[in-house]
Amino acid sequence: MTSDKDAILAELENGVKGLQQEIAVEAARKALAAGMNPVEAIENGLAKGIREVGEKFAKKEMFVVELIYAAEIMSSAIQVLEPEMKRLSSQRNVVGRMVLGTVAGDIHDIGKNLVRIMLEASGFEVRDLGKDAPTEGFVSAAKEMGADVLGASSLMTTTVDVQKEVVDALRSAGIKAPLMVGGAAVTEEWAKEIGAHYSSDANNATVMAKQLIGKGG
Amino acid sequence: MDAKFRPGKFGMKRFEVMERKDADAVHLKSLQLLERMGIKVVSEEGRRLLKAAGAEVDEKTHVCKIPGHLVEESMRKCKRPVKMAARNPAYDFVLDGEHCYACTDGVGLATIDLETGERRPSALKDVADSARIVDSLPMMHMYNPLVTPLDVPKHAHTVHEYLAALENCEKHFTTGSTYQKEEAVYEIKMASAVVGGEEELRKRPIISSLTCTTSPMVLGMTTDAAIEFSRAGCPPLLMAMPLIGATAPMTVAGAVVLGNAQVIALATVLQLAAPGSPLCYSSEPMAMDVQSGLFEGLFPAADMVRAAHVQMAKRYGIPIFIGGWGTCSKAPDVQAGYEKAFSAFIAYLSGADMTSGPGLLENWTVLSFEQLLIDHEMFTMMADMLKGFPVDDLSVPMDVIMEVGHEGHYMGKKHTLDHFREMWQPVVTDGRTYKEWKASGSKSAVDHARDRAKDILKTHVPGPLSEDLRKELRAIVSEAEGGIPHK
């Protein structure tokens, strides 16, 4: 049984890091059939795979296209596991909770999606508000999930000001969780000016998010 | 495909700088010049061959008036396609008009030292080091010594260069400064030793020779060296080097005609010496700075002459080797970048089979290792455009486009995963964010190129020559030191 379980976990992991969707999805079905806890299938299988892809991406050994494709594979395998997770009301161990979105008026979300992938791979629970996300959405989502940290992305110079609106709205709602900002139009100086934290890319965002919630080295 | 050898491929419509009727006019006017005023042929053997074939030869002035039909017959005789072989047969290539290649050019006298950044006289080690770098770069396909080493016997520098190149580079070798018949004889002997005899060399010519004609209207002593190469079955590259406004008329068209006349005259001599032998057209025009009188390799007028000569070579159906990638800049800088990019790209867009000049600065007189890496990078970018693109079911994924729909993206799609490796990727070009760039030392492309060059020299090991062959080659070099005439 143990060796069966190990074999399934290995298939989950390899399906993700080897960019083989069918293998990962089929392994998720096998995991359920074998009575494996879906959280274990994610943590010791799929997430291990995506972490390795993330590390290789950071070292420039894998490409952004591969990282995103691996994340798609992981989410399609999780879809298979989800009904069983709901039935057992089991949850993944989370490192931290984060609200993430591209600010109102801006529809550029590829960079933001990379941040989500990397953070989820590192064990964060991420509430992704998508693109063109209203400012009040950041506030309500942060309250609902008890966010430890937030992230607001903006690619255009015309929408960076909205990041300030997000900070102001959070603070006036009494939410103290730090806000990370990023995107092509954002600078370190701007982040400081509005009382936020600048992150230049997805790898940097992961390290910074851990530091901000006191769990990073 | 070998990771160290990747040919460029033409996949788009060829650019023509002249109307067809103008190209025809260039040919006819060239024939008129050769028939009426003739060309001065310094080579005695050249004059003998022309005379025997019916040219009117003046033994006092050495001017040979060549009938047009003889020139046209000779152009038809040239071997097609031309094969360029290499020490390592995996790097052999055929000039089929569908692929393009890059070569280094000669001949510098100074090197910008990779360690100190200072300019100093060139040495044999610079030939060896630049050859090793070319050996490692996938889109550098042929090696011509970038500098003349000043630390070997001057009269025999070409054979020392060839030995250093053979020891450090397995790719095709072009000699850019073989002026005397005897130098050619020893180089052919070395090449034969490498491939296993003269007959084998004829099948796999691992050496070619740039043969300069002299403007205006002279075929110099280099003709004798070219005859040796032709008879050995190794392609000479017949180079016109008109200096617009000085040794050629002050117009693009005037320089085009003059250069063309010289090239087809030399081709005629060589086809008489060795009928059906391979040869290539070549051109490296320069333009005069009309304010100072200095000569600059890459003024737009000179680039237009290049493009026109490519069109003429295509008209004759023979491959062309364009001396380009020049710059008057003294350092690997912005000026070097734009001059080189324009000159190389217009030549390739016109269909040039080969161009030369990567790595040299200040009108082909100074070697910069950094520039060699940067020029290679530029060629990889050009080749990525020159290859064109297909329009078919695979390249236009209608189903994926409809599946992604409005406002989605393609980054997680299998089609993207299947095709992203076809995308051009930088080696020395810096595409990082300001923050990352600043944090890692604010390096420019030149800095990255320097790091890369040092890395290659530290790590790249070319396939070695056998000890017996090395001994044999060294013996030929010593023999050449005695046998090549010198004062």
HADDOCK unambig.tbl for C-alpha pairs under 7 A between the chains (distance, minus, plus):
assign (segid A and resid 65 and name CA) (segid B and resid 411 and name CA) 5.68 0.50 0.50
assign (segid A and resid 65 and name CA) (segid B and resid 412 and name CA) 6.59 0.50 0.50
assign (segid A and resid 65 and name CA) (segid B and resid 417 and name CA) 6.22 0.50 0.50
assign (segid A and resid 66 and name CA) (segid B and resid 417 and name CA) 6.57 0.50 0.50
assign (segid A and resid 68 and name CA) (segid B and resid 411 and name CA) 6.43 0.50 0.50
assign (segid A and resid 68 and name CA) (segid B and resid 412 and name CA) 5.22 0.50 0.50
assign (segid A and resid 69 and name CA) (segid B and resid 412 and name CA) 4.41 0.50 0.50
assign (segid A and resid 69 and name CA) (segid B and resid 413 and name CA) 6.69 0.50 0.50
assign (segid A and resid 72 and name CA) (segid B and resid 412 and name CA) 6.36 0.50 0.50
assign (segid A and resid 200 and name CA) (segid B and resid 435 and name CA) 6.98 0.50 0.50
